[in-house]
Amino acid sequence: MKTQITTLILICISIITYSQSSTFNEKIMAPDGSFNDRFGWAVDIQGDVLVGGDIFDGTVSEPNTGAAYVFRKNSSGNFIFEQKLKAPFLESYDNYASEVEINGDFIAVGAPRYKYNDSANGFPTVESAGAVFLYKYNSAINQWELVNQIFAPTRQLNHLFGYRVYLTNNQIFISEVEHRYTSVNALRSGKIHVYDYANSGNVTYNQGIDNPEPSSNDFFGTEISLFGNTLAVGTRGEQQDANGNNPLNFAGAVYVF
């Protein structure tokens, strides 16, 4: 009898789930949106918090720098604007907020064309090296605060670090989608970087995950997804089949680790 009751309950839950239909609730806009901003380029939601990316937000003097907008659901079930996030030293076409991720009190914002500037130490600016900005919610003042700025271990021209970001409870997976493997002359091949982060926001490098079959224009890291201990990495430009044969331009692949 216990087995029969359990089966009946499961059937009822399934019927309720599949009988539900999607109902439009609300439309969310950037509070200071303007022509060609493209708010909604990236979006993520967790619990009562939603964040949307606007890659072309900017000013007259510094256009198209990007911004992330955070909204929080109120008691009526509507999302209310909470805060606008901007990184320091943004320049035009940095693509800040082309990727956004939420996990608990943390938001990660990718800026794959962010310029790495270390002129204070005598190094030239590295164009489109990319960066990820980590924010933490401070409930004492109801503000999201920038707690860390993350770069690839080696900053390279046009590597687009921060193209995709996946945030777990204690790790950040970041794709450097145009990483170059000089040993095999593979341009725009791609790589994943894994960082550990503490509740304070401190970040330490954990490991790099290389493209298993690097060749030019693979774009390994086009997408990242994780479930348990299984990592899936989208590679939109991969040409070869599972046996390394039958090349087809931009056929694409997913690598599972």
C-alpha positions as CSV (number, residue, x, y, z in Angstrom):
1,M,0.0,0.0,0.0
2,K,2.8,2.4,0.8
3,T,4.3,1.9,-2.7
4,Q,0.9,2.5,-4.3
5,I,0.4,5.8,-2.3
6,T,3.8,7.0,-3.2
7,T,3.2,6.4,-6.9
8,L,-0.1,8.2,-6.8
9,I,1.5,11.3,-5.2
10,L,4.2,11.4,-7.8
11,I,1.6,11.2,-10.6
12,C,-0.4,14.1,-9.1
13,I,2.7,16.3,-8.8
14,S,3.6,15.6,-12.4
15,I,0.1,16.5,-13.6
16,I,0.2,19.8,-11.6
17,T,3.6,20.6,-13.0
18,Y,2.8,20.0,-16.6
19,S,-0.7,21.6,-16.4
20,Q,0.8,24.9,-15.4
21,S,1.1,27.5,-18.1
22,S,3.5,30.5,-18.3
23,T,1.9,33.8,-17.6
24,F,3.5,37.2,-18.5
25,N,4.1,39.1,-15.2
26,E,6.2,42.2,-15.9
27,K,8.6,43.9,-18.2
28,I,11.9,45.2,-16.7
29,M,13.7,48.1,-18.2
30,A,16.9,49.9,-17.2
31,P,15.9,53.0,-15.2
32,D,18.3,55.2,-17.2
33,G,18.1,53.4,-20.5
34,S,18.8,55.2,-23.8
35,F,19.1,54.5,-27.5
36,N,21.1,51.5,-28.5
37,D,22.0,50.5,-24.8
38,R,20.9,46.9,-25.4
39,F,19.8,46.2,-21.8
40,G,19.2,42.5,-21.4
41,W,22.2,41.4,-23.4
42,A,23.0,39.1,-20.3
43,V,20.7,38.2,-17.5
44,D,20.7,36.0,-14.4
45,I,18.2,35.4,-11.6
46,Q,18.4,33.7,-8.2
47,G,15.8,33.9,-5.5
48,D,14.5,37.5,-5.3
49,V,17.5,39.1,-7.1
50,L,17.8,39.7,-10.9
51,V,20.7,41.2,-12.7
52,G,20.7,42.4,-16.3
53,G,23.6,43.5,-18.5
54,D,23.6,46.6,-20.6
55,I,26.8,46.5,-22.7
56,F,26.5,49.9,-24.4
57,D,25.6,52.1,-21.4
58,G,27.8,55.1,-21.2
59,T,28.2,58.9,-21.3
60,V,28.9,61.4,-24.0
61,S,32.6,61.6,-23.1
62,E,32.9,57.8,-22.6
63,P,30.2,56.0,-24.6
64,N,29.5,52.2,-24.7
65,T,31.3,51.2,-21.5
66,G,28.5,48.9,-20.1
67,A,26.7,48.6,-16.9
68,A,24.9,45.9,-14.8
69,Y,21.6,46.6,-13.1
70,V,20.4,44.8,-10.0
71,F,16.7,44.4,-9.2
72,R,15.1,42.9,-6.2
73,K,11.6,41.4,-5.9
74,N,9.3,43.3,-3.4
75,S,6.4,41.9,-1.3
76,S,4.0,42.4,-4.2
77,G,6.2,40.1,-6.4
78,N,7.5,42.8,-8.7
79,F,11.2,43.5,-9.4
80,I,12.3,46.9,-8.2
81,F,15.5,48.6,-9.3
82,E,18.2,48.3,-6.5
83,Q,21.6,49.4,-7.9
84,K,23.6,50.1,-11.0
85,L,27.0,48.4,-11.1
86,K,30.0,50.0,-12.9
87,A,33.6,48.9,-12.8
88,P,36.5,51.4,-12.3
89,F,38.4,52.7,-15.4
90,L,35.9,51.5,-18.0
91,E,36.5,52.6,-21.5
92,S,34.4,52.4,-24.7
93,Y,33.6,48.9,-25.9
94,D,35.0,47.1,-22.9
95,N,31.8,44.9,-23.1
96,Y,31.3,45.2,-19.4
97,A,28.2,43.2,-18.3
98,S,28.1,41.1,-21.5
99,E,28.1,38.3,-18.9
100,V,26.5,38.3,-15.4
101,E,26.1,35.6,-12.8
102,I,24.6,35.5,-9.3
103,N,25.2,33.1,-6.5
104,G,23.9,34.0,-3.0
105,D,25.4,37.4,-2.0
106,F,27.8,37.5,-4.9
107,I,27.5,38.8,-8.4
108,A,30.2,38.3,-11.1
109,V,30.3,40.6,-14.1
110,G,32.4,39.8,-17.2
111,A,34.1,42.4,-19.3
112,P,35.9,40.4,-22.0
113,R,37.2,43.5,-23.8
114,Y,38.5,45.3,-20.7
115,K,41.9,46.7,-21.2
116,Y,44.6,45.6,-18.8
117,N,46.7,48.6,-17.8
118,D,49.9,48.2,-15.8
119,S,51.6,51.4,-17.0
120,A,52.7,52.1,-13.4
121,N,55.1,49.2,-13.7
122,G,56.2,50.2,-17.2
123,F,54.1,47.8,-19.2
124,P,52.0,48.7,-22.2
125,T,48.2,48.5,-22.1
126,V,46.8,45.1,-23.2
127,E,43.7,45.6,-25.4
128,S,40.8,43.2,-24.9
129,A,42.6,41.1,-22.3
130,G,39.4,40.9,-20.3
131,A,38.4,40.9,-16.7
132,V,35.7,39.8,-14.2
133,F,34.5,42.0,-11.4
134,L,33.2,40.3,-8.2
135,Y,30.6,42.1,-6.1
136,K,29.2,41.2,-2.7
137,Y,26.0,42.4,-1.1
138,N,26.5,44.3,2.1
139,S,23.2,43.9,4.0
140,A,24.2,46.5,6.6
141,I,24.0,49.3,4.0
142,N,22.0,47.5,1.3
143,Q,24.7,47.9,-1.3
144,W,26.6,45.7,-3.7
145,E,30.3,46.4,-3.2
146,L,33.1,45.6,-5.5
147,V,35.3,43.1,-3.6
148,N,37.7,41.9,-6.3
149,Q,38.8,42.3,-9.9
150,I,40.0,39.1,-11.6
151,F,42.4,38.9,-14.5
152,A,43.8,35.9,-16.4
153,P,47.1,34.6,-15.0
154,T,48.8,35.9,-18.2
155,R,47.1,38.9,-19.8
156,Q,47.2,38.7,-23.6
157,L,45.9,40.8,-26.5
158,N,42.4,39.9,-27.6
159,H,42.0,36.8,-25.4
160,L,38.6,37.9,-24.1
161,F,38.9,36.6,-20.6
162,G,35.5,36.9,-18.9
163,Y,33.5,35.9,-22.0
164,R,31.6,33.4,-19.9
165,V,31.4,33.1,-16.2
166,Y,29.9,30.3,-13.9
167,L,29.7,31.0,-10.2
168,T,29.3,28.3,-7.6
169,N,29.2,28.6,-3.8
170,N,33.0,28.8,-3.7
171,Q,34.4,28.8,-7.2
172,I,34.4,30.9,-10.3
173,F,34.8,29.3,-13.8
174,I,35.9,31.9,-16.4
175,S,36.4,31.3,-20.1
176,E,39.2,33.0,-22.0
177,V,37.5,32.2,-25.3
178,E,40.2,33.4,-27.6
179,H,43.2,32.0,-25.7
180,R,46.1,31.2,-28.0
181,Y,48.2,28.0,-27.8
182,T,51.5,29.1,-29.3
183,S,53.0,25.6,-29.2
184,V,50.5,24.4,-31.9
185,N,49.9,27.8,-33.4
186,A,46.2,27.7,-32.5
187,L,44.6,31.1,-32.5
188,R,41.3,31.9,-30.7
189,S,41.3,28.3,-29.4
190,G,40.0,28.9,-25.8
191,K,40.7,28.0,-22.2
192,I,38.8,27.8,-18.9
193,H,40.3,29.3,-15.6
194,V,39.0,28.2,-12.2
195,Y,39.4,30.4,-9.1
196,D,38.4,29.7,-5.5
197,Y,36.8,32.6,-3.6
198,A,36.2,33.1,0.1
199,N,33.2,34.8,1.8
200,S,35.4,37.9,2.1
201,G,35.7,38.0,-1.7
202,N,39.4,37.1,-1.7
203,V,40.2,35.0,-4.8
204,T,43.0,32.5,-5.5
205,Y,43.8,30.7,-8.7
206,N,42.9,27.0,-8.7
207,Q,43.7,25.6,-12.1
208,G,43.4,26.1,-15.9
209,I,41.4,23.7,-18.1
210,D,42.9,23.5,-21.6
211,N,41.1,22.8,-24.8
212,P,41.7,19.1,-25.3
213,E,42.1,19.5,-29.1
214,P,43.3,23.0,-29.7
215,S,43.1,24.4,-33.1
216,S,42.4,27.9,-34.5
217,N,38.9,29.3,-34.1
218,D,37.6,26.7,-31.7
219,F,36.3,29.2,-29.2
220,F,36.5,26.7,-26.4
221,G,34.5,28.3,-23.5
222,T,31.7,29.7,-25.6
223,E,29.5,28.4,-22.9
224,I,30.1,26.9,-19.4
225,S,27.7,24.7,-17.3
226,L,28.4,22.7,-14.2
227,F,26.4,20.1,-12.3
228,G,28.0,18.4,-9.3
229,N,31.4,17.4,-10.4
230,T,30.6,17.4,-14.2
231,L,31.7,20.4,-16.2
232,A,30.4,21.0,-19.8
233,V,32.2,23.4,-22.1
234,G,30.6,24.6,-25.3
235,T,33.0,25.0,-28.2
236,R,31.2,26.6,-31.1
237,G,34.0,26.5,-33.7
238,E,35.2,22.8,-33.2
239,Q,35.4,21.1,-36.6
240,Q,36.2,17.4,-36.0
241,D,34.0,14.6,-34.9
242,A,34.4,12.6,-31.6
243,N,37.2,10.5,-33.3
244,G,39.1,13.5,-34.6
245,N,38.0,13.0,-38.2
246,N,35.5,14.3,-40.8
247,P,36.1,18.1,-40.3
248,L,33.2,20.4,-40.8
249,N,33.7,24.1,-40.4
250,F,32.1,25.4,-37.2
251,A,30.2,22.2,-36.6
252,G,30.7,22.8,-32.9
253,A,31.1,20.5,-29.9
254,V,30.6,20.2,-26.2
255,Y,33.5,18.8,-24.1
256,V,32.6,17.1,-20.8
257,F,35.1,16.9,-17.9
